[in-house]
Amino acid sequence: MMIFLLWSLSLLSSGWACLWESIPPCSCRPIGTRTTEVTCTGAISVDELQNSLIRVQGQPIQTLFVMDSSLLYFPSDVFMGLKVEKLHLFNSTLADLTDSEEAFEGLGKSLKTLVIEECTILNGLRWEELKNLKNLTTLKTVKANLNAIDSDISEIAHLNLDNLELIQDSISYIDDKAFAPFQNLKVLSLKRNYISEVKRSMLPSPATKLAVINLSYNQIEMLPSDIFEDMPQLTYVILSANELATIDQTTFSPVWRQLKKLDLLDNPMRCDCRMKWMLGLQYPINTWANCALPPFLNGTSIVDLRREQLTC
């Protein structure tokens, strides 16, 4: 009992009072003995939010959630003094992310992951506001009202991003060189959008680190023949639920032997002589693709195809 009391007092003296109290709109719970998770819910007053967050200044915060909130913006000093590894904004409405040119000031050294999910930013998400998050490695937006990826996304290309996910949105246009400057990318996901066209120029060249491309649930009818060139680390290609009709030899040959996963489910695949090239090769360990046409092959996995079935 004495040891527990001494431990409790030491935590209190170290500023870990959030282990026992909730200061609206935020509450805090421990994650192990060295870090915390802070959740701020229903914030409508910037002053109240700031007064609550002051209580956890200097403490390591694994994840800071701001959810179900409605604010004009995050003042430039609201995150000062915080050590946040992951910031997750969820189901909240703001006019702007910040009242200055730099969003999330004070988190530049600690923040590694930023998630903006189902949020309405009335004046739009401006990439340049994130340019000083020097240690950011993961950026994920979900239903963030994005309808285009323009050239201004290059404003954050200098960051150490290796995981970029812009998903479940309304993206239908991508600038020809949108992601080309992102040399550190390992994972690029644009799933569940309205993308109908992709170009090799949109991606780094060479893409020496890119391992995962996820373009599932879009409207892509054809892939450029050079789309996978100069991608020595590419192992996961996820293109399910598009409008692709074949698996072109020129397109897939550069990466076929290195792929661990190829997902082409729910595409209108016509299994004909254009696919004969695959029969003499080993399929990726996880190959998911079924024929839609001709009718007698409907539902047949491509890994079960026989040469005599593939006619033109």
PyMOL commands that set and color helices and strands:
alter all, ss='L'
color gray80, all
select helices_A, chain A and resi 2-13+17-19+46-56+127-130+151-156+200-202+249-252+256-258+273-278+295-297+302-304+307-309
alter helices_A, ss='H'
color red, helices_A
select strands_A, chain A and resi 26-31+35-41+60-67+70-71+83-90+93-94+113-117+120-121+138-142+148-149+163-167+173-174+187-189+212-214+236-238+261-263+269-270+286-288+291-293
alter strands_A, ss='S'
color yellow, strands_A
deselect
rebuild
show_as cartoon
